[in-house]
Amino acid sequence: MGERKKPMNLAMSERTRSKIEALKERLDSDSLSEVIRRSVELLEILSDRQSNGDTIVLRTPEGKETEVIILR
């Protein structure tokens, strides 16, 4: 059985809400909550990998690489 969900109220800027809404459309998500849950899961994975010494790199089709820094 799935984990019980608890409601949460979030205050955010209009800019942040617009970004979440744009992601909802791009990802074809059912809700803003789903976008936030998926974002948290991704950030957890990336920060865990980086804290274990991995390097996170984005590579363009042309081969240009940019390191992504999650943890400071």
Buried (B, 14 or more C-beta within 10 A) or exposed (E): EEEEEEEEEEEEEEEEEEEBEEBBEEEEBEEBBEBBEEEEEEEEEBEEEBEEEEEBEEEEEEEEEEEEEEEE
